[in-house]
Amino acid sequence: MPEKALEGVKVLDLTHHIAGPWCTKLLADYGADVLKVERPEGDPARGMPPFYHDEIDQDKSLLFLYLNTCKRGITLNLKTLQGRRMFRELLQDVDLLVENFSPRVMASLDLGYESLHELNPSLVMVSISNFGQTGPYRDYLASDLVGFAMGGYMYVTGWPHTPPNKLWGSQAYHTTSNRAYLGILIALFHRLATGQGQHVDVSCQQAVAKTLAHAPQSWDIEGVVIKRMGVFRQTAADTKV
């Protein structure tokens, strides 16, 4: 078999639920060695349907299994000194760390980027959150629906005579994971060229906003508000304000 693009890249996966595990699944699919670190009670996605043969069991969530194919796994309690010590030992031999805790969590555990950079200067650390690591919304709780709405996509989805619509599934979370994956590739190229790691900050709101195609530019350049038009695309000439 041909060598995969990310073969040889070692990843510590601290992600959970959907926004994050999809990103690290993409890394694993392209050959990265991904070690998923779960909390003692397990990833919350283990309790999410659908379940294999409709049997509610933490080992039979099809969503969890799908998001974590091609990964190895361990359980580690980062709330304990021993757990953090073991995590730091693991971190010395990896290229990439991906996490999607709330912005203050890693620093509260003394596992923020500055601390980990001292331990592994070439480490690429990726933090995925609802609204980014800084800014007035950084500590706000959110969901896929909130990310989809705050990113602006609901305003342009649906028909003019209906309320804003949400696309099927967890589109905001998957979009965020996809944008994190692209950021990782750029950071890894930078690491190859310079030997330096960096902290990649990924915001769900910003990731969704980047999917709006020409809508933001239509307003910035021509003062045009792109509105909901069902299955049709609206051009700048359709609506002037």
C-alpha positions as CSV (number, residue, x, y, z in Angstrom):
1,M,0.0,0.0,0.0
2,P,1.2,3.5,-0.7
3,E,2.4,5.6,2.2
4,K,-0.4,7.9,3.5
5,A,0.0,11.7,3.7
6,L,0.2,11.9,7.5
7,E,2.0,8.7,8.2
8,G,4.5,9.1,11.0
9,V,2.6,12.1,12.6
10,K,1.8,11.4,16.3
11,V,-1.3,12.9,17.7
12,L,-2.8,13.1,21.2
13,D,-6.5,13.4,20.9
14,L,-8.2,15.1,23.9
15,T,-11.4,15.8,22.0
16,H,-14.9,14.6,22.8
17,H,-18.5,14.7,21.5
18,I,-18.5,15.7,17.8
19,A,-16.6,19.0,17.3
20,G,-13.0,17.6,17.5
21,P,-13.3,13.9,17.1
22,W,-14.3,14.4,13.4
23,C,-11.1,16.4,13.0
24,T,-8.9,13.7,14.5
25,K,-10.7,11.0,12.5
26,L,-9.6,12.8,9.4
27,L,-6.1,12.8,10.7
28,A,-6.2,9.1,11.4
29,D,-7.8,8.4,8.0
30,Y,-4.8,10.0,6.4
31,G,-2.3,7.9,8.3
32,A,-1.6,9.8,11.5
33,D,-1.1,7.8,14.7
34,V,-3.9,9.1,16.8
35,L,-4.2,8.2,20.5
36,K,-7.6,9.2,21.9
37,V,-7.5,10.1,25.6
38,E,-10.9,9.6,27.3
39,R,-12.0,10.8,30.7
40,P,-12.8,7.9,33.2
41,E,-16.5,8.1,32.5
42,G,-15.9,8.0,28.8
43,D,-16.6,10.3,25.8
44,P,-20.1,11.7,26.0
45,A,-20.6,10.6,22.4
46,R,-20.7,7.0,23.8
47,G,-24.2,7.7,25.1
48,M,-25.5,9.2,21.8
49,P,-27.7,7.3,19.4
50,P,-28.1,5.5,17.1
51,F,-26.9,2.3,18.8
52,Y,-26.0,-1.0,17.2
53,H,-29.1,-3.2,17.1
54,D,-30.8,-0.5,19.2
55,E,-29.0,-1.8,22.3
56,I,-28.2,1.2,24.5
57,D,-24.6,0.5,25.5
58,Q,-21.6,2.8,25.7
59,D,-19.6,0.5,23.5
60,K,-22.4,0.4,20.8
61,S,-22.9,4.0,19.9
62,L,-22.6,4.1,16.1
63,L,-21.8,7.8,16.2
64,F,-18.9,7.2,18.6
65,L,-17.6,4.3,16.6
66,Y,-17.8,6.3,13.4
67,L,-16.0,9.3,14.8
68,N,-13.2,7.3,16.3
69,T,-12.3,4.7,13.7
70,C,-8.5,4.2,13.1
71,K,-7.6,5.5,16.5
72,R,-6.0,3.9,19.6
73,G,-7.4,4.7,23.0
74,I,-6.6,5.1,26.7
75,T,-8.4,6.4,29.8
76,L,-6.7,9.2,31.8
77,N,-8.0,11.4,34.6
78,L,-6.5,14.8,34.1
79,K,-8.0,16.1,37.3
80,T,-5.4,14.1,39.3
81,L,-1.7,14.8,39.6
82,Q,-0.8,11.3,38.4
83,G,-3.0,11.7,35.4
84,R,-1.4,15.0,34.4
85,R,2.1,13.6,35.0
86,M,1.3,10.7,32.7
87,F,-0.1,13.1,30.1
88,R,3.0,15.2,30.1
89,E,5.1,12.0,29.6
90,L,3.0,11.1,26.6
91,L,3.3,14.7,25.3
92,Q,7.0,14.6,25.0
93,D,6.9,12.2,22.0
94,V,4.0,13.7,19.9
95,D,3.8,16.2,17.1
96,L,0.2,17.3,17.6
97,L,-2.3,17.8,20.5
98,V,-6.0,18.5,19.7
99,E,-8.4,19.5,22.5
100,N,-11.9,21.0,22.6
101,F,-12.4,21.8,26.2
102,S,-13.9,25.2,27.3
103,P,-11.2,27.9,26.9
104,R,-10.2,28.1,30.6
105,V,-9.9,24.3,31.3
106,M,-6.4,23.4,30.0
107,A,-4.8,26.4,31.7
108,S,-6.6,25.5,35.0
109,L,-4.9,22.1,34.8
110,D,-1.5,23.7,34.1
111,L,-1.7,22.3,30.6
112,G,-2.0,25.5,28.7
113,Y,0.0,26.1,25.5
114,E,2.7,28.1,27.3
115,S,3.4,25.3,29.7
116,L,3.3,22.6,27.1
117,H,5.5,24.5,24.7
118,E,8.3,24.6,27.3
119,L,8.0,20.8,27.5
120,N,7.8,20.2,23.7
121,P,8.8,23.4,21.7
122,S,7.9,21.8,18.4
123,L,4.4,20.8,19.5
124,V,1.4,22.0,17.5
125,M,-1.5,22.5,19.8
126,V,-5.0,22.9,18.4
127,S,-7.8,24.3,20.6
128,I,-11.4,24.0,19.3
129,S,-14.1,25.9,21.1
130,N,-17.5,27.7,20.5
131,F,-16.2,31.2,20.2
132,G,-12.4,31.0,20.3
133,Q,-9.9,31.3,23.2
134,T,-10.3,35.1,23.5
135,G,-13.0,37.7,23.1
136,P,-16.2,38.6,24.9
137,Y,-18.0,35.3,24.0
138,R,-15.2,32.9,25.0
139,D,-16.9,31.5,28.1
140,Y,-20.4,31.2,26.6
141,L,-21.9,27.8,26.4
142,A,-23.3,26.8,23.0
143,S,-24.5,24.0,20.8
144,D,-24.3,23.0,17.2
145,L,-27.5,25.0,16.6
146,V,-26.0,28.1,18.3
147,G,-22.8,27.9,16.3
148,F,-24.9,27.5,13.1
149,A,-27.0,30.6,14.0
150,M,-24.2,32.8,15.4
151,G,-22.0,32.0,12.3
152,G,-24.8,33.5,10.1
153,Y,-25.7,30.4,8.1
154,M,-29.3,30.2,9.3
155,Y,-30.0,33.7,8.0
156,V,-29.3,32.5,4.4
157,T,-30.8,29.0,4.7
158,G,-34.4,28.3,3.8
159,W,-37.1,30.3,2.1
160,P,-38.0,34.0,2.4
161,H,-41.5,33.3,3.9
162,T,-40.2,30.9,6.6
163,P,-38.1,31.4,9.7
164,P,-34.4,30.7,9.5
165,N,-33.6,27.1,8.9
166,K,-30.9,24.7,10.2
167,L,-29.3,22.2,8.0
168,W,-29.6,18.5,8.9
169,G,-27.1,16.9,11.3
170,S,-24.3,18.6,13.2
171,Q,-23.1,20.8,10.3
172,A,-21.6,23.5,12.5
173,Y,-19.5,20.9,14.5
174,H,-18.4,19.1,11.4
175,T,-17.5,22.4,9.7
176,T,-15.5,23.4,12.7
177,S,-13.6,20.1,12.7
178,N,-12.9,20.4,9.0
179,R,-11.5,23.9,9.4
180,A,-9.4,22.7,12.4
181,Y,-8.0,19.9,10.1
182,L,-7.0,22.5,7.5
183,G,-5.3,24.6,10.1
184,I,-3.4,21.6,11.4
185,L,-2.0,20.9,7.9
186,I,-0.8,24.5,7.6
187,A,0.8,24.3,11.1
188,L,2.5,21.0,10.3
189,F,4.0,22.4,7.1
190,H,5.3,25.3,9.2
191,R,6.7,22.9,11.7
192,L,8.5,20.9,9.0
193,A,10.0,24.1,7.6
194,T,11.0,25.8,10.9
195,G,10.9,23.1,13.6
196,Q,8.6,25.4,15.6
197,G,5.2,24.5,17.0
198,Q,2.3,26.9,17.5
199,H,-1.1,27.2,19.0
200,V,-4.0,27.0,16.5
201,D,-7.2,28.6,17.8
202,V,-10.4,27.4,16.1
203,S,-13.7,29.1,16.7
204,C,-17.0,27.3,15.7
205,Q,-18.6,30.6,15.0
206,Q,-15.8,31.8,12.8
207,A,-15.6,28.4,11.0
208,V,-19.3,28.6,10.1
209,A,-19.0,32.2,9.0
210,K,-16.3,31.2,6.5
211,T,-18.9,28.9,4.8
212,L,-21.1,31.9,3.8
213,A,-19.4,32.2,0.4
214,H,-20.1,35.6,-1.0
215,A,-22.6,36.8,1.6
216,P,-20.2,38.8,3.8
217,Q,-18.4,40.3,0.8
218,S,-21.7,41.3,-0.8
219,W,-22.5,43.4,2.3
220,D,-18.9,44.8,2.7
221,I,-18.4,45.7,-0.9
222,E,-21.9,46.5,-2.3
223,G,-24.2,46.9,0.7
224,V,-26.3,43.9,-0.3
225,V,-27.9,41.7,2.2
226,I,-28.1,38.1,0.9
227,K,-31.5,36.7,1.9
228,R,-33.0,33.2,2.0
229,M,-34.0,32.0,-1.4
230,G,-34.7,28.3,-1.0
231,V,-32.7,26.2,-3.4
232,F,-31.7,29.2,-5.5
233,R,-28.6,31.3,-5.2
234,Q,-28.9,35.1,-4.8
235,T,-26.6,37.4,-6.6
236,A,-25.5,40.9,-5.6
237,A,-27.9,42.4,-8.2
238,D,-31.0,40.8,-6.7
239,T,-31.4,42.9,-3.5
240,K,-30.2,46.4,-2.8
241,V,-30.5,48.0,0.6
